[in-house]
Amino acid sequence: MHRATCPPNPTSPRKNYEEGMQSLMRTSLLARSMETNNVSLSLDGTSKWRCFLTLEAAGKTSSATLWMITTVCWILKKTKWGPQTEQWLEQLRGGLTPFIVAEVLLRQRDTELALNFFDWTGRQAGRLHNSAAYSALVALLCRENELDPVPDLVMNMRKEGFRITESLTFSVLESCFGAGKHDEAIRILKELSFTSLQQSMTSAYLLVIDLLLVAGKTAQAYSLYCEISVTGWKPETLVVNKLLKAFGNAGTLNFVESLFEDLSKDTVNLNDRSCVVGRVGVDIASFNIVIDLLCKGGELDKAWKLFDRMESLGFSPNIVTYNTLIFNTLKAGRVDEAHTIFQNMINKGLTPTVVTYGGLIHGLGLANQVDAAYKMFHTMKSKRCTLNVFIYRILIRILCKAGRSEKAQELLKEMTQQGIVPDSLTYKPLVKILSETGKMDEALQLLDDMIAMGCAPTIAFFSDLINGFCRIGKVGKAFSVFELLIQRGRICYLASCNFLISCLSKASQIEKGFYVFQKMREYGCTPDVVTGNSLLTALVRADKIGLACQFFESILRKGFQPDIVTYNILLNGLGKAGRIEAAHKLLERMISDGFSPNDYTYNSLLLGLGKAGLIGEASVYLSKMKSDGLKPNAYTYGILIDSIGKAGNVDLALGMLEEMKKSKCTPTVVVYSSLVNILCKAYKLDVAWTVFNGMKDEGCHPNVVTYDTLMHCLAHLGRADEAGSLFSDMKEQGCAPDFFIYRHLMSAFLKADYSKDAYSLFKTMLANGILPDGMMYNNLVSKLCKSGMFDAAQHVVRRRNLITQRLQKRADAQRFNELQRSVIYADSHCLK
């Protein structure tokens, strides 16, 4: 059982008190005070209490009172409340006063102990509780967020007739709201209210209304306002405006309108241009507030009506009224109306301010009236209205948004010539538009100018530069900008980091991508799923699936949350690498994590199974894909057709094409090209021709890969006439032949001894800017010589020599050496 520790030395609190008093009275100051006030030094009987009380009455008891407060606090701190605590306090009862009780409560931190002490003192004879004691306890409970006893304490305080101060009321109400006890706060407020509201209670009502609005309890706030209004309360104009703003900021335009409608009854126009409307005094600011709130709430027409009504009540709109209506009218795209009200303002004798012009220019920019905005800027200058950085910034942003970077740069130059120093927000849209349009040199120059002007570039500037360099493919420079930012001890935005990593990955600069990833973590830019997916894609693209899997496991341990894209990237890599078992395990893991396979998932699996030649298992997954409600697309069928064809089952590949058509999935040129390639490799040229003609009939235009596949097969089989017809068809279809088409056709002509056709093709090839390789030169010259076409052979050699010289000038060493070897071989044939 807990045993309370007694005060040091004395055997009881009474003895402790007596010894303390003896010690205090030994001091010369206290002795002189007691002698002066005719207080006996004897402590017999009740004289010790009389001594204490006499000193208190004489106003000389600060030391004695402090000793009593300290002793009581010591007892409360060292004991756990119980009979022994009350016994010790009972011996000090004669020295307790309401002041001491209040001071003891103020020094407590344990709410339960304080409540017990307060309850004990309340049961003692005499009146030990006063307003200060109640306030101290309530303040403690509010501070420690122990609010359950507070309402009853406040009510008891009122019943006992103690004054409840405004600060205490506010503290209780704010604490109740802080704990989410809104109804309790309202109950306390209503209990404390009087029939005729005092100013302090009015302030309390306004506080609760404000707290209710902050908490989103707009209906209760309005109801409370109505309750206080019916008592005849007439708040000042400032209070009215505060209420209007509060209800408007809470998003309750209906309450604002209802309140203002109520205020607009029984209007009395006064000479001082303030007005008593109904029960509340309003002024021009009240109307401006409501007009502004209506505009922000999208009720522009209602704002206009209130504007008209305002004039009919004798209120003259001021510059704030006009500025609000002009800006919001332009924001709504009603340019003509904005110009009308602007002209009306000038006619009324009001001089437009820099805010007026700024609002006009900004509003015209929002309405995409760029020329009008620029004209308004010149009007502003002609009126000698002071220009500032705000005006220039608005116009530069408008010009940049419209893509007029040159005009914006001219304006920036003019701004500096006028002695107006641009800030970072002025430079930002210019750097952004220059970066987006690929004008990186100008963007860098602008950055240098900005630094020279003493304007520190923000992270946004560096992010724009990184994005700009990445867009135009200059990943190295983007990385240099990133390193420059790192040297400054900062890092760009997450989106820019991800974009840079993605571009570095596509440029096969994986190490730099991981460097960016590392710096992101060091500088507190938390990588997200896009970051992880970009790095995984880079590793998969580089055929480093093992490293990709290791990286995936490492980031998982650090809290990375994968998505379906993450799993699909890894499945694609495993499929390409032929690691079917690992792909199966990853698929199971993906499903267990709550992700359902999509078409990309199945396509990745089918690709891997096809590469491994597991056609049967691929068919099973195709069926599962359909049963999951996913429709195979052209890419899915393309994978299957290619895999089946490579496995040597041409008929099944043709059957898959028919199934694809039946499922209303239109075959693409890639699918047809793959099937034609399979048929050609199986030397089923007639079937390949049928598929080729069928794809054209269905409106699918063959591409150069399709033609190249057929041409290669025709050349291999020596079917020169068909190859020539195919070449003519290719040109008719608008498909430009490439080097391989010419090489295959040349091979077909030479095999068929069509020397003239081969020579003609050579000239056509050169005319189209395609250069033959060494083998084509050698075979053509040899065939021409054998056919007795020596002049043609010499022409070929001369052209070859000329091309060789040009290539030599270009320092194309590899191509030059290749042609030199062909020159020696061709010359030997000509000599023969």
C-alpha positions in Angstrom: 0.0 0.0 0.0 1.2 3.5 -0.8 2.4 5.4 2.3 2.6 9.1 2.0 5.9 10.7 2.9 5.6 13.1 5.8 7.1 16.6 5.7 10.7 16.7 6.7 11.6 17.0 10.4 8.2 18.1 11.9 6.0 15.3 13.2 2.8 16.9 11.8 1.7 19.7 9.6 0.7 21.8 12.6 4.2 21.4 14.1 5.7 22.2 10.7 3.6 25.3 10.6 4.7 26.4 14.1 8.3 25.8 13.4 8.0 27.7 10.1 6.4 30.6 11.9 9.1 30.6 14.5 11.7 30.7 11.7 9.9 33.5 9.9 9.6 35.5 13.1 13.3 35.2 13.8 13.9 37.5 10.8 14.3 41.1 11.8 11.9 42.3 9.1 9.0 40.2 10.2 9.8 40.9 13.9 9.7 44.7 13.3 6.4 44.3 11.3 4.8 42.4 14.2 6.0 44.9 16.8 4.7 47.8 14.8 1.3 46.2 14.5 1.2 45.1 18.2 1.2 41.4 17.5 2.3 39.1 20.3 5.3 36.8 19.6 3.7 34.1 21.7 2.3 31.1 19.8 0.3 29.8 22.7 -3.3 28.7 22.0 -4.9 30.4 19.1 -2.5 33.4 19.1 -0.5 31.7 16.2 -3.6 31.9 14.0 -4.4 35.4 15.3 -0.8 36.4 14.4 -1.2 35.1 10.8 -4.6 36.8 10.3 -3.4 40.1 11.8 -0.5 40.1 9.4 -2.9 39.4 6.6 -5.1 42.3 7.6 -2.1 44.6 7.8 -1.0 43.7 4.2 2.3 42.4 5.5 1.8 38.7 5.0 3.5 37.9 1.6 6.2 35.7 3.1 3.8 33.9 5.5 1.2 33.4 2.7 3.9 32.0 0.4 4.9 29.6 3.1 1.3 28.4 3.5 0.9 27.9 -0.3 4.2 26.0 -0.5 3.3 23.8 2.4 -0.2 22.8 1.0 1.3 22.2 -2.5 4.0 20.0 -0.8 1.4 17.9 1.0 -0.7 17.5 -2.2 2.4 16.5 -4.2 3.8 14.0 -1.7 0.6 12.3 -0.8 -2.0 10.3 -2.7 -5.3 11.8 -1.8 -6.9 10.1 1.1 -7.8 10.4 4.8 -4.2 11.2 5.7 -4.1 14.0 3.2 -7.3 15.5 4.6 -6.0 15.0 8.2 -2.9 17.1 7.4 -4.9 19.7 5.6 -7.3 19.9 8.5 -4.5 21.0 10.8 -3.8 23.9 8.4 -7.4 24.8 8.1 -7.1 27.9 10.2 -4.6 29.4 7.9 -6.4 28.7 4.6 -8.0 31.6 2.7 -9.8 31.8 -0.7 -6.6 33.5 -2.0 -4.4 30.6 -0.8 -6.9 28.0 -2.2 -6.8 29.8 -5.6 -3.0 30.0 -5.7 -2.7 26.3 -4.7 -5.0 25.3 -7.6 -3.1 27.5 -10.0 0.1 25.5 -9.2 -1.4 22.0 -9.8 -0.9 19.8 -12.8 -2.9 16.8 -11.6 -6.5 17.4 -12.4 -7.9 14.7 -10.1 -5.8 16.0 -7.2 -7.0 19.5 -7.8 -10.6 18.4 -7.9 -10.3 16.6 -4.6 -8.7 19.6 -3.0 -11.4 21.9 -4.3 -14.1 19.6 -3.1 -12.5 19.3 0.4 -12.1 23.1 0.7 -15.7 23.5 -0.3 -16.9 21.3 2.6 -15.0 23.3 5.2 -16.6 25.9 7.4 -16.4 29.4 6.1 -16.2 30.4 2.5 -12.9 29.2 1.0 -14.1 29.4 -2.6 -14.1 32.6 -4.6 -14.1 33.6 -8.3 -10.4 33.2 -8.5 -10.5 29.6 -7.1 -13.2 28.5 -9.6 -11.3 30.2 -12.4 -8.0 28.6 -11.4 -9.6 25.1 -11.4 -11.5 25.6 -14.7 -8.4 27.0 -16.3 -6.4 23.9 -15.2 -9.1 21.5 -16.5 -9.2 23.3 -19.8 -5.5 23.3 -20.1 -5.3 19.6 -19.4 -8.3 18.9 -21.7 -10.3 17.4 -18.9 -13.6 19.1 -19.8 -16.2 16.8 -18.3 -16.5 18.6 -14.9 -16.2 22.1 -16.5 -19.9 22.8 -17.3 -21.0 21.9 -13.8 -18.3 24.1 -12.2 -19.2 27.0 -14.4 -22.9 26.6 -13.5 -22.1 26.3 -9.7 -19.9 29.4 -10.1 -22.8 31.3 -11.5 -25.3 30.0 -8.8 -22.9 31.1 -6.0 -22.9 34.6 -7.5 -19.3 34.8 -8.6 -18.4 36.9 -11.5 -17.5 34.9 -14.6 -14.9 36.9 -16.5 -14.8 37.2 -20.3 -11.4 35.6 -20.5 -12.7 32.5 -18.5 -15.7 32.3 -20.7 -13.6 32.4 -23.9 -11.2 29.8 -22.5 -14.0 27.4 -21.7 -15.7 27.8 -25.0 -12.5 27.5 -27.0 -11.5 24.4 -25.0 -14.8 22.7 -25.7 -14.5 23.4 -29.4 -11.0 22.1 -29.4 -12.2 18.8 -27.9 -15.0 18.6 -30.4 -17.7 19.3 -27.8 -19.6 21.9 -29.8 -23.0 21.2 -28.2 -21.6 21.4 -24.7 -20.1 24.8 -25.6 -23.4 26.1 -26.9 -25.2 24.8 -23.7 -22.7 26.7 -21.5 -23.0 29.8 -23.6 -26.8 29.8 -23.2 -26.7 29.1 -19.5 -24.4 32.1 -19.0 -26.5 34.4 -21.2 -28.8 37.0 -19.6 -32.1 38.5 -20.7 -30.3 41.7 -21.7 -27.0 40.7 -23.2 -24.0 42.3 -21.8 -21.1 43.2 -24.1 -19.0 40.3 -22.8 -21.7 37.8 -23.6 -22.2 39.4 -27.0 -18.5 38.8 -27.7 -18.9 35.2 -26.4 -21.8 34.6 -28.9 -19.7 36.0 -31.7 -16.8 33.8 -30.7 -19.0 30.7 -30.7 -20.4 31.6 -34.1 -16.9 32.0 -35.4 -15.8 28.7 -34.0 -18.9 27.0 -35.4 -18.1 28.4 -38.9 -14.5 27.1 -38.6 -15.8 23.7 -37.6 -18.1 23.7 -40.6 -21.3 24.0 -38.5 -22.8 26.8 -40.5 -26.4 26.0 -39.8 -25.8 26.1 -36.1 -23.9 29.3 -36.4 -26.7 31.0 -38.3 -29.3 29.7 -35.8 -27.2 31.1 -33.0 -27.0 34.4 -34.8 -30.8 34.5 -35.1 -31.2 33.8 -31.4 -28.9 36.7 -30.4 -30.6 39.0 -32.9 -34.2 38.6 -31.5 -33.0 40.0 -28.2 -32.7 43.4 -29.8 -29.0 43.2 -30.1 -27.7 45.8 -32.6 -24.0 45.1 -33.4 -21.7 47.6 -34.8 -21.0 47.8 -38.5 -17.6 46.0 -38.0 -19.4 43.1 -36.4 -21.8 42.9 -39.3 -19.0 42.8 -41.8 -17.2 40.2 -39.9 -20.3 38.0 -39.8 -20.8 38.4 -43.6 -17.2 37.5 -44.3 -17.3 34.5 -42.0 -20.5 33.1 -43.5 -19.2 33.7 -47.0 -15.8 32.1 -46.3 -17.6 29.1 -44.9 -19.2 28.6 -48.4 -22.7 29.3 -47.3 -23.9 31.9 -49.7 -27.5 31.1 -48.9 -27.0 32.3 -45.3 -25.2 35.4 -46.6 -28.1 36.2 -48.9 -30.7 35.5 -46.2 -28.9 37.6 -43.7 -28.4 40.5 -46.1 -32.0 40.3 -47.3 -33.1 40.6 -43.7 -30.9 43.6 -43.2 -32.2 45.4 -46.3 -35.7 45.9 -44.8 -36.8 49.3 -43.5 -33.8 51.2 -44.9 -33.0 54.6 -43.6 -30.6 56.6 -45.6 -28.2 58.8 -43.5 -26.1 61.7 -44.6 -22.9 60.1 -43.4 -23.5 57.4 -46.0 -23.8 54.7 -43.4 -27.3 53.2 -43.1 -29.3 51.5 -40.4 -30.9 48.6 -42.3 -33.4 46.7 -40.1 -31.6 46.1 -36.9 -28.1 46.4 -38.0 -25.9 49.3 -39.2 -24.2 48.7 -42.6 -21.9 50.7 -44.8 -20.4 50.6 -48.2 -18.0 47.9 -47.0 -20.9 45.6 -46.2 -22.1 45.9 -49.8 -18.6 45.3 -51.2 -18.2 42.2 -49.1 -21.5 40.7 -50.3 -20.7 41.6 -53.9 -17.3 40.0 -53.7 -18.7 36.8 -52.1 -21.4 36.5 -54.8 -18.8 36.9 -57.5 -16.5 34.3 -55.9 -19.5 32.0 -55.6 -20.3 32.2 -59.3 -23.4 34.4 -58.8 -22.2 37.3 -61.0 -25.8 38.2 -62.0 -26.9 38.5 -58.4 -23.8 40.7 -57.7 -24.8 43.0 -60.6 -28.4 43.2 -59.1 -27.0 44.1 -55.7 -24.8 46.7 -57.4 -27.8 48.4 -59.0 -29.8 48.1 -55.7 -26.9 49.7 -53.8 -27.1 52.8 -55.9 -30.9 53.0 -55.5 -30.4 53.0 -51.7 -28.2 56.1 -52.0 -24.8 54.3 -51.7 -22.2 55.5 -54.2 -20.0 52.6 -55.3 -16.3 53.2 -54.6 -13.2 52.0 -56.3 -13.3 48.7 -54.4 -16.8 48.0 -55.7 -15.8 48.7 -59.3 -12.5 46.7 -59.1 -14.4 43.7 -57.8 -17.1 43.7 -60.5 -14.6 44.5 -63.3 -12.2 41.6 -62.4 -15.0 39.0 -61.9 -16.9 40.1 -65.0 -13.7 39.6 -67.1 -13.0 36.3 -65.4 -16.4 35.1 -66.6 -15.5 36.1 -70.1 -17.9 39.0 -70.3 -15.5 41.5 -71.8 -18.0 44.0 -73.1 -19.7 44.3 -69.8 -16.4 44.8 -68.0 -15.5 47.7 -70.4 -18.9 49.2 -69.8 -18.5 49.3 -66.0 -14.9 50.5 -66.4 -16.2 53.5 -68.5 -19.0 54.0 -66.0 -16.4 54.3 -63.2 -14.5 56.9 -65.1 -17.7 58.8 -65.9 -18.4 58.9 -62.1 -15.2 60.7 -61.6 -13.3 57.8 -60.0 -9.6 57.5 -61.1 -8.5 53.9 -61.9 -5.7 52.7 -59.6 -2.9 50.3 -60.3 -5.2 47.6 -58.8 -7.9 48.5 -61.3 -5.6 48.3 -64.3 -4.0 45.1 -62.9 -7.4 43.5 -62.5 -8.4 44.6 -66.1 -5.2 43.2 -67.6 -5.4 40.0 -65.6 -9.1 39.5 -66.5 -8.5 40.2 -70.2 -5.7 37.6 -70.0 -8.1 35.0 -68.5 -10.5 35.8 -71.3 -7.7 35.1 -73.8 -7.9 38.8 -75.0 -4.1 39.1 -75.2 -4.1 42.1 -77.6 -6.7 43.9 -75.5 -4.6 43.3 -72.3 -1.5 44.7 -74.0 -3.5 47.8 -75.2 -4.8 48.3 -71.7 -1.2 48.3 -70.5 -0.3 51.1 -72.9 -3.4 53.0 -71.8 -2.2 52.7 -68.2 1.2 54.1 -69.3 -0.4 57.0 -71.2 -2.5 57.9 -68.1 0.8 58.1 -66.2 -0.4 55.5 -63.7 2.6 54.1 -61.7 3.8 50.8 -63.1 5.1 48.2 -60.7 6.5 44.7 -60.8 3.0 43.3 -60.3 1.7 44.8 -63.6 4.7 43.6 -65.6 4.5 40.2 -64.1 0.8 39.8 -65.0 1.4 40.9 -68.6 4.5 38.7 -69.1 2.6 35.7 -67.8 -0.3 36.4 -70.2 2.1 36.8 -73.2 4.0 33.6 -72.3 0.7 31.6 -71.9 -0.2 32.8 -75.5 3.2 31.6 -76.7 4.6 35.1 -77.4 7.9 34.6 -75.7 9.7 37.3 -77.8 7.2 40.0 -76.8 7.5 38.9 -73.2 11.3 39.2 -73.3 11.0 42.7 -74.8 8.7 43.6 -71.9 11.2 42.2 -69.4 13.9 44.4 -71.0 11.6 47.4 -70.8 10.9 46.7 -67.2 14.5 46.7 -66.2 15.2 49.9 -68.2 12.4 51.5 -66.2 14.3 50.6 -63.0 11.8 48.0 -61.9 13.6 45.0 -60.5 12.0 41.7 -61.7 11.3 39.1 -59.1 11.4 35.3 -59.4 7.7 35.2 -60.3 8.4 37.5 -63.2 11.1 35.3 -64.7 9.3 32.0 -64.0 6.8 32.0 -67.0 9.5 33.1 -69.4 11.9 30.3 -68.3 9.0 27.8 -68.5 7.8 28.8 -72.0 11.4 28.9 -73.4 12.0 25.4 -71.9 8.8 24.0 -73.3 9.5 25.3 -76.8 13.1 24.0 -76.8 14.8 27.4 -76.7 17.2 26.2 -74.0 20.0 28.6 -74.8 17.7 31.6 -74.3 16.4 30.0 -71.1 19.9 29.6 -69.7 20.8 33.1 -70.7 17.6 34.3 -68.8 18.7 32.3 -65.8 22.2 34.0 -65.9 20.5 37.4 -66.1 18.2 36.6 -63.2 21.2 35.7 -61.0 23.0 38.8 -62.1 20.0 40.9 -61.0 20.4 39.3 -57.6 17.2 37.2 -57.9 17.8 33.7 -56.6 16.3 31.1 -58.9 13.8 28.7 -57.3 13.5 25.0 -57.6 10.8 25.6 -60.2 13.3 27.2 -62.5 15.7 24.3 -62.4 12.8 21.9 -62.8 11.7 23.7 -65.9 15.2 23.6 -67.3 15.5 19.9 -66.7 12.1 19.2 -68.3 13.1 21.4 -71.3 16.4 19.6 -71.9 14.7 16.2 -71.6 12.0 17.2 -74.1 14.6 18.0 -76.8 16.6 14.9 -76.1 19.6 16.6 -74.4 19.6 14.4 -71.4 23.2 15.1 -70.6 22.5 18.8 -70.1 19.4 18.0 -68.1 21.6 15.9 -65.8 24.2 18.7 -65.6 21.4 21.1 -64.4 20.4 18.5 -61.8 23.9 18.3 -60.5 24.1 22.1 -60.3 21.0 22.1 -58.2 22.5 19.3 -56.0 25.6 21.4 -55.5 23.4 24.2 -54.2 22.1 21.8 -51.6 18.6 21.4 -53.1 16.7 19.0 -55.4 14.1 19.6 -58.1 10.4 18.6 -57.9 9.4 14.9 -57.8 7.8 15.1 -61.3 11.0 16.5 -62.8 13.2 13.8 -61.0 10.9 11.1 -62.5 11.0 12.7 -66.0 14.8 12.9 -65.8 15.1 9.2 -64.6 12.8 8.1 -67.4 14.9 10.0 -70.1 18.2 8.7 -68.7 16.8 5.2 -68.7 15.7 5.5 -72.4 19.2 6.8 -73.2 20.6 3.7 -71.6 22.3 5.8 -68.8 21.0 3.6 -66.0 23.8 4.5 -63.6 22.9 8.2 -63.8 19.3 7.3 -63.2 20.2 5.5 -60.0 22.3 8.4 -59.0 19.2 10.7 -59.3 17.3 8.1 -57.3 19.9 8.1 -54.5 20.0 11.9 -54.3 16.2 12.0 -54.1 16.3 10.0 -51.0 19.2 11.9 -49.5 17.5 15.3 -50.0 14.1 14.2 -48.7 12.3 13.9 -52.1 10.5 10.6 -51.5 10.5 8.5 -54.6 7.0 7.3 -55.6 5.8 4.4 -57.7 6.6 6.3 -60.9 10.2 6.5 -59.9 10.5 2.8 -59.1 8.7 1.8 -62.4 11.0 4.0 -64.5 14.1 2.4 -63.0 12.6 -1.1 -63.3 11.8 -0.4 -67.0 15.4 0.7 -67.6 16.8 -2.5 -66.1 14.3 -4.7 -68.1 15.1 -2.8 -71.3 18.8 -3.4 -70.7 18.0 -7.2 -70.3 19.1 -7.0 -66.6 16.0 -8.8 -65.2 18.1 -10.2 -62.3 19.1 -6.8 -61.1 15.5 -5.6 -61.7 14.2 -8.3 -59.4 16.8 -7.5 -56.7 16.0 -3.8 -56.9 12.3 -4.6 -56.6 12.8 -6.5 -53.4 15.1 -3.8 -51.9 12.6 -1.0 -52.4 9.8 -3.2 -51.1 11.7 -3.5 -47.8 11.9 0.3 -47.7 8.1 0.8 -47.9 7.7 1.0 -51.7 4.1 0.3 -52.7 4.0 -1.4 -56.1 1.0 -1.1 -58.5 -0.2 -3.2 -61.4 2.3 -1.4 -63.7 5.2 -2.5 -61.5 4.3 -6.2 -61.7 3.6 -6.0 -65.5 7.1 -4.5 -66.1 8.7 -7.4 -64.2 6.5 -10.0 -65.9 7.4 -8.6 -69.2 11.1 -8.8 -68.4 10.8 -12.3 -67.1 8.8 -13.3 -70.2 11.4 -11.9 -72.5 14.2 -13.7 -70.6 12.2 -17.0 -70.8 12.1 -17.3 -67.0 8.6 -18.9 -67.0 8.7 -20.3 -63.5 9.7 -17.0 -61.9 6.9 -15.3 -63.9 4.4 -17.7 -62.5 5.5 -17.0 -59.0 5.4 -13.3 -59.5 1.9 -13.6 -61.0 0.7 -15.5 -57.8 2.3 -12.8 -55.6 0.6 -10.1 -57.7 -2.8 -11.7 -57.2 -2.2 -12.2 -53.5 -1.4 -8.5 -53.2 -4.9 -7.7 -54.5 -4.1 -6.9 -58.2 -6.1 -8.5 -60.9 -4.2 -9.4 -64.1 -5.0 -7.1 -67.1 -4.4 -7.5 -70.8 -0.8 -6.3 -70.4 -0.2 -9.0 -67.8 -1.4 -11.8 -70.0 0.5 -10.4 -73.0 3.7 -10.5 -71.1 3.1 -14.1 -70.0 2.1 -15.2 -73.5 5.3 -13.6 -74.9 7.4 -15.6 -72.5 5.6 -18.8 -73.1 5.8 -18.3 -76.8 9.6 -17.7 -76.7 9.9 -20.9 -74.7 7.8 -22.7 -77.3 5.1 -23.6 -74.7 2.2 -23.2 -77.1 -0.1 -25.4 -75.2 0.3 -23.5 -72.0 0.0 -20.2 -73.9 -3.4 -21.4 -75.2 -4.5 -22.1 -71.6 -3.6 -18.6 -70.6 -5.5 -17.2 -73.6 -8.6 -19.1 -72.4 -8.1 -17.8 -68.8 -7.7 -14.3 -70.2 -11.1 -14.6 -71.9 -12.7 -16.1 -68.8 -11.5 -13.1 -66.7 -13.6 -10.9 -69.0 -10.6 -9.5 -70.9 -10.7 -9.3 -74.7 -7.5 -10.3 -76.5 -6.2 -7.4 -78.6 -4.2 -7.3 -81.8 -1.0 -7.4 -79.8 -2.1 -10.6 -78.0 -3.0 -12.4 -81.3 0.3 -11.1 -82.8 2.3 -12.7 -80.1 0.4 -16.0 -80.5 0.7 -16.1 -84.3 4.4 -15.3 -84.2 5.0 -17.9 -81.5 3.0 -20.6 -83.3 4.7 -19.8 -86.6 8.1 -20.1 -85.1 7.2 -23.4 -83.7 6.5 -24.6 -87.3 2.7 -24.9 -87.0 1.7 -22.7 -90.0 -1.8 -24.0 -90.2 -2.5 -23.2 -86.6 -1.1 -19.7 -87.2 -3.6 -19.2 -90.1 -6.4 -20.6 -87.8 -5.4 -18.0 -85.2 -5.8 -15.3 -87.8 -9.3 -16.5 -88.6 -10.2 -16.7 -84.8 -9.0 -13.1 -84.5 -11.3 -11.9 -87.2 -14.2 -13.8 -85.8 -13.7 -12.2 -82.4 -14.0 -8.8 -84.2 -10.4 -7.9 -83.5 -9.0 -6.2 -86.6 -5.6 -7.5 -87.6 -2.9 -4.9 -87.8 -0.1 -4.6 -90.3 2.3 -6.1 -87.7 0.1 -9.2 -87.4 -0.1 -9.6 -91.2 3.6 -9.0 -91.7 4.4 -11.6 -89.0 2.2 -14.2 -90.8 3.6 -13.4 -94.2 7.1 -13.8 -92.8 6.1 -17.2 -91.3 4.6 -18.4 -94.6 7.7 -17.2 -96.6 10.1 -19.0 -94.3 8.0 -22.1 -94.8 8.2 -21.5 -98.6 4.4 -21.3 -98.8 4.6 -18.4 -101.2 1.2 -18.8 -102.7 -0.4 -18.7 -99.3 1.7 -15.7 -98.4 0.4 -14.0 -101.6 -3.1 -14.8 -100.6 -2.6 -13.3 -97.1 -0.9 -10.2 -98.7 -3.7 -9.5 -101.1 -6.3 -10.2 -98.4 -4.8 -7.6 -96.1 -5.0 -5.0 -98.9 -8.6 -5.9 -99.6 -9.5 -5.3 -95.9 -8.0 -1.9 -96.0 -4.8 -2.7 -94.1 -1.9 -1.1 -96.0 1.4 -3.1 -96.1 4.4 -1.4 -94.8 8.1 -1.7 -95.8 8.6 -4.7 -93.5 5.7 -6.6 -95.3 7.1 -5.8 -98.7 10.7 -6.7 -97.6 9.6 -10.1 -96.4 7.9 -11.0 -99.6 10.6 -9.5 -101.8 13.3 -11.5 -99.9 11.4 -14.7 -100.5 10.8 -14.0 -104.2 14.5 -13.1 -104.7 15.5 -16.3 -102.9 13.3 -18.4 -105.2 14.4 -16.4 -108.3 10.9 -15.2 -109.2 12.1 -11.9 -110.7 8.9 -11.0 -112.6 6.8 -11.2 -109.5 9.5 -9.3 -107.5 9.3 -6.5 -110.2 5.5 -6.4 -110.0 5.7 -6.2 -106.2 8.2 -3.3 -106.5 5.8 -1.5 -108.8 2.9 -2.1 -106.4 4.9 -0.8 -103.5 5.5 2.5 -105.2 1.8 2.7 -106.2 0.9 2.3 -102.5 3.1 5.2 -101.6 5.5 3.0 -99.6 9.1 4.2 -100.1 11.5 1.3 -100.8 14.5 1.1 -98.5 18.0 -0.3 -99.0 16.9 -3.9 -98.4 14.1 -3.8 -100.9 16.6 -2.7 -103.6 19.1 -5.3 -102.6 16.5 -8.1 -102.7 15.1 -6.9 -106.1 18.7 -6.5 -107.5 19.4 -10.1 -106.4 16.3 -11.4 -108.1 17.2 -9.5 -111.4 20.8 -10.8 -111.4 19.7 -14.3 -110.7 17.3 -14.2 -113.7 20.0 -12.6 -115.9 17.9 -9.4 -116.2 21.1 -7.3 -116.6 19.3 -4.3 -118.2 16.7 -4.3 -115.4 19.4 -4.5 -112.8 21.3 -1.6 -114.4 18.1 0.5 -114.5 17.4 -0.4 -110.9 20.9 0.8 -110.0 20.3 4.2 -111.5 16.9 4.5 -109.8 18.5 3.6 -106.5 21.1 6.3 -106.8 18.5 8.8 -107.9 16.5 8.1 -104.7 19.7 8.7 -102.6 20.2 5.1 -101.6 23.8 3.8 -102.0 24.5 0.2 -102.9 26.8 -1.8 -100.7 30.0 -3.5 -101.9 28.3 -6.8 -102.7 25.7 -5.1 -104.9 28.5 -3.3 -106.8 30.5 -6.4 -107.3 27.6 -8.6 -108.4 26.2 -5.9 -110.8 29.5 -5.2 -112.4 30.2 -8.9 -112.8 26.8 -9.6 -114.4 27.1 -6.6 -116.7 30.6 -7.7 -117.9 29.3 -11.2 -118.5 26.4 -9.8 -120.5 28.7 -7.8 -122.7 27.4 -4.5 -121.3 30.9 -3.0 -120.7 29.9 0.6 -121.1 27.3 0.1 -118.4 29.8 -1.7 -116.2 32.3 1.2 -116.6 29.6 3.7 -115.7 28.8 1.8 -112.6 32.5 1.8 -111.7 32.8 5.5 -112.3 29.8 6.3 -110.2 31.2 4.1 -107.5 34.6 5.9 -107.6 32.8 9.2 -107.4 30.8 8.1 -104.4 33.9 6.7 -102.8 35.7 10.1 -103.0 32.7 11.8 -101.4 32.6 9.2 -98.7 36.3 9.7 -98.1 35.7 13.5 -97.7 33.1 12.7 -95.1 35.6 10.6 -93.3 33.3 7.6 -93.3 36.1 5.2 -92.8 34.0 2.0 -92.5 32.0 2.7 -95.6 35.1 3.8 -97.5 37.1 0.7 -96.7 34.1 -1.5 -97.7 33.9 0.3 -101.1 37.7 0.1 -101.7 37.5 -3.6 -101.4 34.7 -3.7 -103.9 36.7 -1.4 -106.3 39.5 -3.9 -106.5 37.1 -6.8 -107.1 35.1 -4.9 -109.8 38.2 -3.7 -111.6 39.5 -7.2 -112.0 36.2 -8.2 -113.7 36.4 -5.2 -116.1 40.0 -6.1 -117.0 38.9 -9.6 -117.8 
